[in-house]
């Protein structure tokens, strides 16, 4: 597939002004004002970057498939939701199974161009997390273990350098030297699924940890008023934080507080599981067991509606949730799903500027504040059109 010169018009997500973006060979040439008025509901902005995708549309990155090409459907479905970049996320498992899942993703990127363009890194969430009930979440306890650098080196070799993020708990005795090794080798370390003390979190930040994974989730249902690991992570300016904004994982007032504390360093993830984008009903998951997906999009254990079984959302609906509930302006919510995560994983890589990669989406803003994706452009090529 060759590159060619293209342009697209819409109202800038930043200030609503009518603009035309021209791009050639995948790079933005110019962003210029347009004199002819455009429909006010047509919004043009950078594509979304989701750094935590376990699966989507009934397909799971954490399962071995007889033909890895089946996983290619995830990238195509996410393009329809405006996600131009995503990080497949492999959770706690047997180390050899994680190796097989990594090799499956390498094979997928080799054989499918859409996946190769969309998948710019892997996120390993576990197995170096807390073994405690509550913080561990739905991760299988039998595979939880202390950080092991030789294991990560093996995985990174198999991944051909694609591992960009590791989520761990700094409560392990050898966490500090492990974090330092990861950072030295260009892997971003995120704190999550943790029961760490305040000092352990301070030590992790000093060693180079720079993110909190889905802050406020993967935690005990009841916490000490203070101290606790959520306050500790909020207190550290060096830690950015990702959140799941689906109306189920965090109350609105918690999102408001996180926003006020983390400011420019708060971003969205979907943390979507394979049931995201699927119809409501009862399902059986290989992790989580019997679950129910409600018409409202809440995914919970069938036996206990108060216990979430993961996120059945996507990052576009997270942006819409923030806008509809007046938790963020359109431009800020959009930045939380695009510019901010991209800046975190690719420091120095700017979006929506002349000279930057043409990862763009054109959306229609509906009356209720929801965003409907009309067109998705990845590296200057149209990968979805409604």
GIBELBEL-V465215 format. One record per residue. RES is the residue in one letter. SS is DSSP state (alpha for helix, beta for strand, coil for the rest). Layout:
# GIBELBEL-V465215
((RES:SS) (RES:SS))
This chain:
# GIBELBEL-V465215
((X:coil) (X:coil) (X:coil) (X:coil) (X:coil) (X:beta) (X:beta) (X:beta) (X:beta) (X:beta) (X:beta) (X:beta) (X:coil) (X:coil) (X:coil) (X:coil) (X:coil) (X:beta) (X:beta) (X:beta) (X:beta) (X:beta) (X:beta) (X:beta) (X:coil) (X:coil) (X:beta) (X:beta) (X:beta) (X:beta) (X:beta) (X:beta) (X:beta) (X:coil) (X:coil) (X:coil) (X:coil) (X:coil) (X:coil) (X:coil) (X:coil) (X:beta) (X:beta) (X:beta) (X:beta) (X:beta) (X:coil) (X:beta) (X:beta) (X:beta) (X:beta) (X:beta) (X:beta) (X:coil) (X:beta) (X:beta) (X:coil) (X:coil) (X:beta) (X:beta) (X:coil) (X:coil) (X:coil) (X:coil) (X:coil) (X:coil) (X:coil) (X:alpha) (X:alpha) (X:alpha) (X:alpha) (X:alpha) (X:alpha) (X:alpha) (X:alpha) (X:alpha) (X:alpha) (X:alpha) (X:alpha) (X:alpha) (X:coil) (X:coil) (X:beta) (X:beta) (X:beta) (X:beta) (X:beta) (X:beta) (X:beta) (X:beta) (X:beta) (X:coil) (X:coil) (X:coil) (X:alpha) (X:alpha) (X:alpha) (X:alpha) (X:alpha) (X:alpha) (X:alpha) (X:alpha) (X:alpha) (X:alpha) (X:alpha) (X:alpha) (X:alpha) (X:alpha) (X:alpha) (X:alpha) (X:alpha) (X:coil) (X:alpha) (X:alpha) (X:alpha) (X:alpha) (X:alpha) (X:alpha) (X:beta) (X:beta) (X:beta) (X:beta) (X:beta) (X:beta) (X:beta) (X:coil) (X:coil) (X:coil) (X:coil) (X:coil) (X:coil) (X:coil) (X:coil) (X:coil) (X:coil) (X:coil) (X:coil) (X:coil) (X:coil) (X:coil) (X:alpha) (X:alpha) (X:alpha) (X:coil) (X:coil) (X:coil) (X:coil) (X:coil) (X:alpha) (X:alpha) (X:alpha) (X:alpha) (X:alpha) (X:alpha) (X:alpha) (X:alpha) (X:alpha) (X:alpha) (X:coil) (X:coil) (X:coil) (X:coil) (X:beta) (X:beta) (X:beta) (X:beta) (X:beta) (X:beta) (X:coil) (X:coil) (X:coil) (X:coil) (X:coil) (X:coil) (X:alpha) (X:alpha) (X:alpha) (X:alpha) (X:alpha) (X:alpha) (X:alpha) (X:alpha) (X:alpha) (X:alpha) (X:coil) (X:coil) (X:coil) (X:beta) (X:beta) (X:beta) (X:beta) (X:coil) (X:coil) (X:coil) (X:coil) (X:coil) (X:coil) (X:alpha) (X:alpha) (X:alpha) (X:alpha) (X:alpha) (X:alpha) (X:alpha) (X:alpha) (X:alpha) (X:alpha) (X:coil) (X:coil) (X:coil) (X:beta) (X:beta) (X:coil) (X:coil) (X:coil) (X:coil) (X:coil) (X:coil) (X:coil) (X:coil) (X:coil) (X:coil) (X:coil) (X:coil) (X:coil) (X:coil) (X:coil) (X:coil) (X:alpha) (X:alpha) (X:alpha) (X:alpha) (X:alpha) (X:alpha) (X:coil) (X:coil) (X:coil) (X:coil) (X:coil) (X:beta) (X:beta) (X:beta) (X:beta) (X:coil) (X:coil) (X:coil) (X:coil) (X:coil) (X:coil) (X:coil) (X:coil) (X:alpha) (X:alpha) (X:alpha) (X:alpha) (X:alpha) (X:alpha) (X:alpha) (X:alpha) (X:alpha) (X:alpha) (X:alpha) (X:alpha) (X:alpha) (X:alpha) (X:beta) (X:beta) (X:beta) (X:coil) (X:coil) (X:coil) (X:beta) (X:coil) (X:coil) (X:coil) (X:coil) (X:coil) (X:coil) (X:coil) (X:coil) (X:beta) (X:beta) (X:beta) (X:beta) (X:beta) (X:coil) (X:coil) (X:coil) (X:beta) (X:beta) (X:beta) (X:beta) (X:beta) (X:coil) (X:coil) (X:coil) (X:coil) (X:coil) (X:beta) (X:beta) (X:beta) (X:coil) (X:coil) (X:beta) (X:beta) (X:beta) (X:beta) (X:beta) (X:coil) (X:coil) (X:beta) (X:coil) (X:coil) (X:coil) (X:alpha) (X:alpha) (X:alpha) (X:alpha) (X:alpha) (X:alpha) (X:alpha) (X:alpha) (X:alpha) (X:alpha) (X:coil) (X:coil) (X:coil) (X:coil) (X:coil) (X:alpha) (X:alpha) (X:alpha) (X:alpha) (X:alpha) (X:alpha) (X:alpha) (X:alpha) (X:coil) (X:alpha) (X:alpha) (X:alpha) (X:alpha) (X:alpha) (X:alpha) (X:alpha) (X:coil) (X:coil) (X:coil) (X:coil) (X:coil) (X:coil) (X:coil) (X:coil) (X:coil) (X:coil) (X:coil) (X:beta) (X:coil) (X:coil) (X:beta) (X:beta) (X:beta) (X:beta) (X:beta) (X:beta) (X:coil) (X:coil) (X:coil) (X:coil) (X:coil) (X:beta) (X:beta) (X:beta) (X:beta) (X:beta) (X:beta) (X:beta) (X:beta) (X:coil) (X:coil) (X:beta) (X:beta) (X:beta) (X:beta) (X:beta) (X:coil))
